[in-house]
Amino acid sequence: MKKIKGYRGIFQKNKILGLEFMDLLFLILAYLFVFLFSQNLVLNFGILAVVYFLLRLYKKGKPDHWTSSVIRFLFTPKHYRLDRERGSHE
């Protein structure tokens, strides 16, 4: 019997430092925010490390695209059909 070499990671989401793009974008925004208000390099990197590990904890056990799905849900306009609001029996 021949064995076929499989590439399990081919359909997985690209990750940088274990975070997806939206999570990484959040980390970059935190970086900009922290460095706007403080000049202490050690403190700033400590805060960023805490934010990074909190993001990793937040993402643990959640499916891929979780953050982007939540953001898309919150910021997409909600449209409701008027005939469904009135009821179809009219």
C-alpha positions in Angstrom: 0.0 0.0 0.0 1.4 3.4 -1.0 1.2 6.4 1.4 0.4 9.8 0.0 2.0 12.8 1.6 -0.6 15.3 2.6 -0.3 18.9 3.4 -2.8 19.6 6.2 -1.9 23.3 6.5 -2.7 24.2 2.9 -6.2 25.3 3.6 -5.5 27.0 6.9 -5.6 30.7 7.4 -2.3 32.5 7.1 -1.1 33.5 10.6 1.7 35.8 11.8 2.9 35.2 15.3 -0.2 33.0 15.8 -2.6 35.8 15.0 -4.8 36.4 12.0 -4.7 39.6 10.1 -7.5 41.3 12.0 -5.9 40.4 15.3 -2.6 41.6 14.1 -4.2 44.9 13.0 -5.6 45.3 16.5 -2.1 44.7 17.9 -0.7 47.4 15.5 -3.4 49.9 16.6 -2.5 49.1 20.2 1.2 49.7 19.3 0.4 53.1 17.8 -1.8 54.1 20.7 0.8 53.1 23.4 3.6 54.9 21.7 1.6 58.1 21.3 1.3 58.5 25.0 4.5 57.1 26.4 8.2 57.4 25.6 9.3 54.5 27.8 10.3 51.8 25.4 10.5 49.0 28.0 7.0 49.8 29.4 5.5 50.1 26.0 6.8 46.7 24.9 5.6 45.2 28.2 2.1 46.6 27.5 2.2 45.2 23.9 3.3 41.8 25.2 0.3 41.8 27.6 -2.0 42.8 24.7 -0.5 40.0 22.5 -1.0 37.3 25.2 -4.6 38.6 25.9 -5.3 38.3 22.2 -3.9 34.7 22.1 -6.1 33.8 25.1 -9.1 35.4 23.4 -8.5 33.4 20.3 -8.0 30.1 22.1 -10.7 27.6 21.1 -12.3 29.9 18.6 -12.6 29.1 14.9 -10.7 30.9 12.2 -12.1 34.2 11.1 -13.7 34.8 14.5 -12.6 38.4 14.9 -13.4 39.4 11.3 -16.8 37.7 11.6 -17.6 39.7 14.8 -16.4 43.0 13.3 -18.4 42.3 10.1 -21.5 41.5 12.1 -21.2 44.7 14.2 -20.5 47.1 11.3 -22.8 45.8 8.5 -26.1 47.6 8.2 -29.1 45.6 9.2 -31.8 45.5 6.5 -35.2 44.1 7.2 -37.7 43.4 4.6 -40.9 45.4 5.2 -43.2 42.5 4.1 -41.7 40.3 6.8 -42.2 42.9 9.5 -45.9 43.4 8.6 -46.5 39.7 8.2 -47.5 37.8 5.0 -51.2 37.4 6.0 -52.1 41.0 5.0 
